[in-house]
């Protein structure tokens, strides 16, 4: 018990522990918040016009691989051009009720001035059904290497335990130990 108390009183140990605890909590809460809000809203909620998506198929390989985390930005449909990678909500065919991220192959404008897009995955032979303005989530602007690595690690059972459960238990355990030490210190001071 004395060694634990000495370690707990070490200023460097307290600083390192606080930093680790704060980083783990911020990363976990931020990541969970973004993922949950997007999942429960059907990706209808964006943060300052940005959305985060995870690649779940190899249709855009080698540009985007399974497990890559992509950031897309809402843009005016008139800004989208052939070659851009867009994320959109599928309404027909094989893409119905799925969020799709594919490359634009054609941009058209109808008689009412509304934009329509044709897109397909880099490895797909067939184009997606016509995409209308209201289906667009945005243009992919960034592939987050760090979030992709975290996603790939956390997606495994071992990674989930190592990077979510164990740090969470560490935070809870250190709080319990701190509380018990504080109570013990108060008890000793009374005697």
C-alpha positions, 0 to 999 in steps of 0.5 A: 500500500505504501508503494502505491501511495508513493507512486501516486504522489510522484508528480511525473506519474500523476501528470502522465496518468492524467494525460493518458486518461484525458486522451483516452476519454476524449478519443473514446467519447468523440469517436463513439459520439460521432459514430452513434449520431451518424448511425442512429440518424441514418447519416443525416446529421453532419458536423459543420457540413462534414460526415465520416464514413467507413469503407465496407466493400472493395469497390473503390480499391485501390483508392480506398480499401475496406476499413478506410475512414473517409471524411466527406464535405457537403457541397453545392451540387454545381461544384461536383465534377466528373472524377470526384468521389461522392457519398450518397444514400442509395434509393434504388437497385442494389444500393437501396438503403445503403450509403455508397461512396463511388466516383462520379462518371457523368454530371447532368442537369435536368430541365428544372435545373436540378443536377443528376449524377452517374457514378460507379466503383473503380472495380465495378463494371456497372454504374450505379442507378442515377443519383439525384441532388437530394441523395448526396451526402458530400464529396470525399475530401480526406482519408483519415489514416489515423482513424482508419488504423484505429478502426481496423484495430478496434474492429478486431476482438483483441483490438477492442479489448486492448484499446477500448475495454482495458483503457476503460477499466484502467480509468475506472480502476485508477479512479477507484484507487484514488478514491480509496487512497483519499479516504484512507488518508482522511481516516489516518489524519483523523487518528 
